[in-house]
Amino acid sequence: MPRAIVVHEWGGPQVLKLEDLPRPVPKDDEVLIRVRAASINPLDWKIREGARRANFSTPYYPGCDVAGTVEEAGAAVKAFKVGDAVYSMIGRSGGYAEYALAKAELVAPKPAGLDFAHAGAVPLAALTAWQMLIENGNLKAGQRVLVHAAAGGVGGYAVQMARYLGAYVIGTASARNHDYLHGIGAQETIDYNTERFESVVRDIDLVIDLMAGEVQQRSWGVIKRGGTLVCALGPPDSAQAAAAGVNAKAQSVRPDGAQLRQIGSLIDVGRIKVELAASFPLEKAVDAHRLSETGHVRGKIVLTMPAN
Ligand SMILES: NC(=O)c1ccc[n+]([C@@H]2O[C@H](COP(=O)([O-])OP(=O)(O)OC[C@H]3O[C@@H](n4cnc5c(N)ncnc54)[C@H](OP(=O)(O)O)[C@@H]3O)[C@@H](O)[C@H]2O)c1
């Protein structure tokens, strides 16, 4: 029987259990994906520890995004056929599994130059960056962007996409990640351990806020009047935004197959690279969560599953 990770009670990484589950059956508008890689996102362990219990119930099947091959296509699916290599943000659950269901509209062809592990590291984090910069941030060429937590899963894509869009990109990270950030396109880096970013940057058009809290409070003063802060950790402080004359927006990532196709074409031409920090077999999901929870991973972590 196919295996999947299941959470029966909220708690620490040890509540992630590997179990045998029946193979899912796709509805007419769905594809069944034979998963070869599924990425870890901080959301997964926030849900696992019970921080989202108002919106999720047990049994909870973690995993938002996958890369693999189409095993079966629903009767109404025209865009994919059995055997196609694909990737997808399938939603907010079900990815840590040997088989996963996805609505066909949320699926895109796997970028040809990526193996499954690297492709699995793309969907949710890259879609978040794309939507923060383009939909919420309305970023234009020539603007100045400050990316907080630039070396993380979302931040690394945000740096590369902002640069592709013609922005001037400044990223915060610890010093050991600065060469990496320059290598993916950041023009300036700030070591948040030794420098206060608000002392060294100003006239920012867009802040990509992947930290919230005190980092957000210190960000208002570096943004131009009329500029924007987009936060991925809940609604930003609207009173502080108004006092600074700045737009404040909250990001909640939306699965989107069409955007994944666009992102995939940028990967295909080498404009976006995928940084993989670690890969673990599915049965080591506990270790993968422990690593993600350190909060200091560069790029992404994936779980991998064998072809057969
Ligand atoms: N709302 C949404 O739709 C949405 C979507 C995706 C993610 N998120 C949230 O956004 C946050 C970031 O996600 P992620 O996947 O990018 O996380 P991640 O990959 O775990 O981020 C790790 C990175 O954070 C950096 N970091 C830690 N403390 C920092 C600080 N004080 N200043 C600057 N950088 C710091 C680390 O760099 P160093 O090692 O150099 O410290 C590391 O590279 C998470 O809280 C996640 O839940 C929300």
Ligand as a Chemical Component Dictionary entry (heavy atoms), coordinates in Angstrom:
data_LIG
# 
_chem_comp.id                   LIG 
_chem_comp.type                 NON-POLYMER 
_chem_comp.pdbx_formal_charge   0 
_chem_comp.three_letter_code    LIG 
# 
loop_
_chem_comp_atom.comp_id 
_chem_comp_atom.atom_id 
_chem_comp_atom.alt_atom_id 
_chem_comp_atom.type_symbol 
_chem_comp_atom.charge 
_chem_comp_atom.model_Cartn_x 
_chem_comp_atom.model_Cartn_y 
_chem_comp_atom.model_Cartn_z 
_chem_comp_atom.pdbx_ordinal 
LIG N1  N1  N 0  1.275  33.851 4.264  1  
LIG C1  C1  C 0  1.786  33.067 3.329  2  
LIG O1  O1  O 0  1.173  32.846 2.303  3  
LIG C2  C2  C 0  3.152  32.457 3.548  4  
LIG C3  C3  C 0  3.737  31.708 2.529  5  
LIG C4  C4  C 0  5.023  31.222 2.716  6  
LIG C5  C5  C 0  5.692  31.452 3.899  7  
LIG N2  N2  N 1  5.071  32.149 4.888  8  
LIG C6  C6  C 0  5.785  32.422 6.150  9  
LIG O2  O2  O 0  6.886  33.263 5.847  10 
LIG C7  C7  C 0  7.975  32.951 6.694  11 
LIG C8  C8  C 0  9.204  32.643 5.825  12 
LIG O3  O3  O 0  8.968  31.428 5.129  13 
LIG P1  P1  P 0  10.182 30.627 4.500  14 
LIG O4  O4  O 0  9.647  29.396 3.898  15 
LIG O5  O5  O -1 11.012 31.528 3.661  16 
LIG O6  O6  O 0  10.994 30.273 5.844  17 
LIG P2  P2  P 0  12.424 29.648 6.017  18 
LIG O7  O7  O 0  12.922 29.125 4.715  19 
LIG O8  O8  O 0  12.378 28.735 7.172  20 
LIG O9  O9  O 0  13.333 30.922 6.424  21 
LIG C9  C9  C 0  14.585 30.658 6.938  22 
LIG C10 C10 C 0  15.466 31.900 6.733  23 
LIG O10 O10 O 0  15.115 32.923 7.678  24 
LIG C11 C11 C 0  16.290 33.693 7.893  25 
LIG N3  N3  N 0  16.202 34.460 9.128  26 
LIG C12 C12 C 0  15.948 33.979 10.380 27 
LIG N4  N4  N 0  15.910 35.018 11.252 28 
LIG C13 C13 C 0  16.155 36.162 10.532 29 
LIG C14 C14 C 0  16.230 37.549 10.851 30 
LIG N5  N5  N 0  16.055 37.980 12.117 31 
LIG N6  N6  N 0  16.448 38.441 9.849  32 
LIG C15 C15 C 0  16.620 38.011 8.581  33 
LIG N7  N7  N 0  16.575 36.704 8.206  34 
LIG C16 C16 C 0  16.331 35.799 9.178  35 
LIG C17 C17 C 0  17.390 32.673 7.926  36 
LIG O11 O11 O 0  18.589 33.283 7.498  37 
LIG P3  P3  P 0  19.903 33.150 8.399  38 
LIG O12 O12 O 0  20.217 31.677 8.442  39 
LIG O13 O13 O 0  20.892 33.957 7.656  40 
LIG O14 O14 O 0  19.537 33.643 9.756  41 
LIG C18 C18 C 0  16.926 31.574 6.956  42 
LIG O15 O15 O 0  17.597 31.606 5.723  43 
LIG C19 C19 C 0  7.526  31.757 7.563  44 
LIG O16 O16 O 0  7.089  32.250 8.812  45 
LIG C20 C20 C 0  6.366  31.187 6.782  46 
LIG O17 O17 O 0  5.434  30.499 7.595  47 
LIG C21 C21 C 0  3.822  32.640 4.747  48 
# 
loop_
_chem_comp_bond.comp_id 
_chem_comp_bond.atom_id_1 
_chem_comp_bond.atom_id_2 
_chem_comp_bond.value_order 
_chem_comp_bond.pdbx_ordinal 
LIG N1  C1  SING 1  
LIG C1  O1  DOUB 2  
LIG C1  C2  SING 3  
LIG C2  C3  SING 4  
LIG C2  C21 DOUB 5  
LIG C3  C4  DOUB 6  
LIG C4  C5  SING 7  
LIG C5  N2  DOUB 8  
LIG N2  C6  SING 9  
LIG N2  C21 SING 10 
LIG C6  O2  SING 11 
LIG C6  C20 SING 12 
LIG O2  C7  SING 13 
LIG C7  C8  SING 14 
LIG C7  C19 SING 15 
LIG C8  O3  SING 16 
LIG O3  P1  SING 17 
LIG P1  O4  DOUB 18 
LIG P1  O5  SING 19 
LIG P1  O6  SING 20 
LIG O6  P2  SING 21 
LIG P2  O7  DOUB 22 
LIG P2  O8  SING 23 
LIG P2  O9  SING 24 
LIG O9  C9  SING 25 
LIG C9  C10 SING 26 
LIG C10 O10 SING 27 
LIG C10 C18 SING 28 
LIG O10 C11 SING 29 
LIG C11 N3  SING 30 
LIG C11 C17 SING 31 
LIG N3  C12 SING 32 
LIG N3  C16 SING 33 
LIG C12 N4  DOUB 34 
LIG N4  C13 SING 35 
LIG C13 C14 SING 36 
LIG C13 C16 DOUB 37 
LIG C14 N5  SING 38 
LIG C14 N6  DOUB 39 
LIG N6  C15 SING 40 
LIG C15 N7  DOUB 41 
LIG N7  C16 SING 42 
LIG C17 O11 SING 43 
LIG C17 C18 SING 44 
LIG O11 P3  SING 45 
LIG P3  O12 DOUB 46 
LIG P3  O13 SING 47 
LIG P3  O14 SING 48 
LIG C18 O15 SING 49 
LIG C19 O16 SING 50 
LIG C19 C20 SING 51 
LIG C20 O17 SING 52 
# 
